[in-house]
């Protein structure tokens, strides 16, 4: 697939992750200190997606990872990955490269 159809994303550098009980928190460390608007509490699927966004894996690789880790069909995984990536881009937590 071409990069236009199968893009690659990378995490922004100014994001801290913390694991609390069964969730992973994404905490942006840019902007106002009191701006918690883009704090993300991630479930295990979102955490899998986040960990796979490394600047090398393509969208299809991320979907493959979700399918391999969880019992989900490819179309549902692709939808979930797309939706979460759009949220992360809107929050300036990742960029398309």
Secondary structure, DSSP 8 states (H G I E B T S, - for coil): --TTTS-BEEE-SSEEEEEETTEEEEEE-SS-TT--TT-EEE-HHHHHHHHH-SSS-BHHHHHHHHHHHSS--HHHHHHHHHHHHHHHHHTTSEEE-
